[in-house]
């Protein structure tokens, strides 16, 4: 409905209910997806799920230097942040598809 008319309340409620079901489905699917981020040329690998929960960290033995803990910490942070960024982009894409079926436009930045 792009003609500028105010949407029918029943139509809005039905659409919201369908959207809620789709949102739940997408969230469940995202929870099962694993996204990977890495740093140090793959010496540190972080895996998160599509709900931005850290699942695992893998460290190459060569990157574990007791005399340079700061570097290891920086690499872990970089790998986790990369994985979380990718997970956020994936969630944004998936969730924006749910909003695509609305008979009216949502405010920008909502998803």
RAURZI-V568526 format. One record per residue. N is the residue number from 1. RES is the residue in one small letter. NEAR is the number of other ideal C-beta (glycine too) atoms within 8 Angstrom. Layout:
n->N res->RES near->NEAR
n->N res->RES near->NEAR
//
This chain:
n->1 res->x near->6
n->2 res->x near->4
n->3 res->x near->4
n->4 res->x near->3
n->5 res->x near->5
n->6 res->x near->2
n->7 res->x near->9
n->8 res->x near->5
n->9 res->x near->6
n->10 res->x near->6
n->11 res->x near->9
n->12 res->x near->11
n->13 res->x near->8
n->14 res->x near->8
n->15 res->x near->11
n->16 res->x near->8
n->17 res->x near->8
n->18 res->x near->9
n->19 res->x near->12
n->20 res->x near->8
n->21 res->x near->8
n->22 res->x near->10
n->23 res->x near->10
n->24 res->x near->8
n->25 res->x near->8
n->26 res->x near->12
n->27 res->x near->9
n->28 res->x near->8
n->29 res->x near->10
n->30 res->x near->13
n->31 res->x near->9
n->32 res->x near->7
n->33 res->x near->9
n->34 res->x near->8
n->35 res->x near->12
n->36 res->x near->9
n->37 res->x near->17
n->38 res->x near->12
n->39 res->x near->11
n->40 res->x near->11
n->41 res->x near->4
n->42 res->x near->7
n->43 res->x near->11
n->44 res->x near->17
n->45 res->x near->10
n->46 res->x near->16
n->47 res->x near->14
n->48 res->x near->15
n->49 res->x near->14
n->50 res->x near->15
n->51 res->x near->9
n->52 res->x near->9
n->53 res->x near->6
n->54 res->x near->9
n->55 res->x near->7
n->56 res->x near->6
n->57 res->x near->11
n->58 res->x near->8
n->59 res->x near->10
n->60 res->x near->10
n->61 res->x near->5
n->62 res->x near->5
n->63 res->x near->12
n->64 res->x near->8
n->65 res->x near->8
n->66 res->x near->5
n->67 res->x near->4
n->68 res->x near->7
n->69 res->x near->8
n->70 res->x near->6
n->71 res->x near->9
n->72 res->x near->13
n->73 res->x near->8
n->74 res->x near->9
n->75 res->x near->13
n->76 res->x near->13
n->77 res->x near->8
n->78 res->x near->12
n->79 res->x near->16
n->80 res->x near->13
n->81 res->x near->9
n->82 res->x near->12
n->83 res->x near->15
n->84 res->x near->11
n->85 res->x near->9
n->86 res->x near->11
n->87 res->x near->14
n->88 res->x near->9
n->89 res->x near->8
n->90 res->x near->12
n->91 res->x near->12
n->92 res->x near->9
n->93 res->x near->8
n->94 res->x near->12
n->95 res->x near->11
n->96 res->x near->9
n->97 res->x near->8
n->98 res->x near->12
n->99 res->x near->11
n->100 res->x near->6
n->101 res->x near->8
n->102 res->x near->9
n->103 res->x near->7
n->104 res->x near->7
n->105 res->x near->5
n->106 res->x near->8
n->107 res->x near->5
n->108 res->x near->4
n->109 res->x near->4
n->110 res->x near->6
n->111 res->x near->8
//
